[in-house]
Amino acid sequence: MRTALVVVVCLGCGHARPEPARIRAKVVRAEAGAFYMHKDYSSDGILDTVDVSLILHDDRGAEVTLNEHFAAFGGDLARDDEKTTQMKGRWTRVEDRVDVHVVTERACVSSAFQPSCTTPDWAPTDWKLRCRAMEPVKPSELPAPAMVCEFADGAPVPRYTVVLDGVRVLVVGGPDAVISYRYD
């Protein structure tokens, strides 16, 4: 698996409705495959990571998995949380994009102080995404070939998105590659 590393400085940028067509990249035919994104932030005593995977199956099935880890240290472990959300659904091809609709099948939170999985009330219930397979065109903030997705209904979730060319989108590298964003 390949990895592209990007350093991004915008943690809490605006929530403008995403328009992937504005990103400096070439739209290519989207195919079934596995796409991945990793974001991490570390500072004095804090580690915060987010992983997103989008899998488009040949039979038009779709899966999204969200994994989050947050740990805070101060001499002793003060907090250590793991959150996982698994969503499943379908994808369809619409002209130059794929539409993905997934619903939550399982959501779980556990921590050093609560090791068993409990079902949280914060988990997303469903996502409707409009995705385009894109390859960067110089100059581009897109670091590698990726699936670039806008949220079809509702505002994008900042925790799982990045800002590219002023647009907030979900960017998952691939197929079969990871795009990694690091916040320091």
N, C-alpha and C positions, 0 to 999 in steps of 0.2 A: 504494500500500500504506500502511496506517495503522500507527502505532507508539504503544504505550503504554509509559511509563517508570515503573518502580517502584524505590524504594530499599529494599533488604532488608539487614538487618544480621546475619542468621544464616548463616554460612558452613559450619559443621560441625555443625549441629543433629542431633538424634537420628535413628535409623534405624527409627522405628516403622512398622509396616505401614500404608500409606496407605489412607484411606477417603474418597474424593472426596465421598461423600454428606454428610460433616460440614462441608464448605466452605460458607460462606454465599453460595449462588448458586442460581439457578434452572436446572434441567436442561431443555434444549431438544433437539429432534430433531437428531441428528448427520447431517450430509450430507457427500457427497464434497467435497473441497477441499484447499487447501494451508494448513498451519498452521506458525508459526515462533516460535522463542524464541532470544533472545540474552542471554548473561550476560557481563559483563566486570568485571575487577578490575585496578586499576592502583595502583601504589605507587612509591616511589622506585626507579626503575630496573627495574621489573617491569611487564609487560603480559601479561595472561592472559585469553583470550576463549574462549567456547564458543558454538557455534551448533547448534541442532537444528531440522530440518525434518521434518514428517510430512505426507505426501501420500497422501490417500485418493482413488483413482481411481473413476470411475463403474462400471467393470467389476469392482469389488471388489479390484483390485490395491492394494498398499500399499508405500510407500517411506519409509524413515527415513534421513536423512543427518546424521552428526555431524561437525562441523568444530571443531578446537581449534587455537589458536595461543598459544604461550608464548614470550616474549622477555625476556631479562634483559640489562641494560646496566650497565656500570660504567665509563665512559670509552670502552670498546670494547664491541662486541657480544660478550657472553659465551655466549649461548645463543639460538637462534632455531629453534623446532620447530613443524612443522605436522603435524597428525594428521587423517586423514579416514577415516571408516568409512561404507560404503554398504550398507544392508540392504534387502532386498525380500521381499515375501510377500503375504498376503491379509488382508482385513478382512471381518468378518461383523457383522450387526446382531443384538443379543440384547436384547430389550425396550428399555430406555431408554439402552442403551450400545452401543458398538461394540467388538468384540474384535479386536485387531491382533496378528498373528504374523508377524514378519520374521526372516530369517536373514542373516548377513553374506555379501555377495557379494565385497566388496573392502575391504581395510583397508590403509592406507598411512601411513608416517611418513617425513618428510624434515626436514632441518635445514640451516642455513648450512654445516655441516661435513660433511653427507652429503646432497647435493642430490637424489639419485635416490630413488625410492620403494622402501622395503623393507617387507615384510609383518611387522607386529609380532605378538608373542605375547600382547599385552594386549587385543586387540580383542574386543568382545563377540561371542559366536557367534550368539546369537539373543535376541530380546526378545518376551515375551508381555505385551501391555498390555490393560487394560480401561479404556476411555476414555468419558467423557461430555462432550457439548457443554454448556457452561455459560455463563450470563450472570450478572454480579455482581448481588447484592441488597444494598443498603446496610444496615449497614456490611459491607463485604467486603474481604478482602485481594486478591481477584481483580480486577485492574485493568481488564479489558476482556473481551469475549466470547472464549472459549478452549476448546480441547479439554484436559480435565484427565484425566490417565491415571495409574492405579496399575499397579505391576508385578505381574502375576498370579502369577509364581513367582519366589521369591528376593527378596532385599532390593533396594530401589531404589538406583540408582547416584547417590550424592550429587552428583557432578560435573554431571549432567544434570538435576538436580531442584531444586526450591525447597520451602520450607516455607510452606504457607498454612494459617492457622487451626490451627497445630500439627500439620499433616499433611504428610509429604514426598511430593510428587507431581511428575510431569513435566507442565509447563504450556506448551502451544504456542498462541499467539494465532491467532485467525482465526474464520472463514476469511479468507484473504488479508490478514492483519495480523500484525505482529510485536509480541510482548511482550518488553521489554528490561529486564533486571535489572542494576543497577550496584552493585558492592561497592567502597567506598573505604576 
